[in-house]
């Protein structure tokens, strides 16, 4: 399904994934507990944003499928 809004959500998800990978590398290289704590908090925040993104994408996909089904039914009746 080619939908600009869904494509935007996919791109945001990719960006979040990239950020998490970068933070994971920083976490592995870090030796300071304070710095590790900050990185873990950032990862948690990004993970929550990813979850929101996924929920929104699922809602939009479901809505688009309903619209498509309704329009298909309407065109069959005509």
Secondary structure, 3 states (H helix, E strand, C coil): CCCHHHHHHHHHHHHHHHHHHHHHHHHHHCCCHHHHHHHHHHHHHHHHHHHHHHHHHHHHHHHHHHHHHHHHHHHHHC
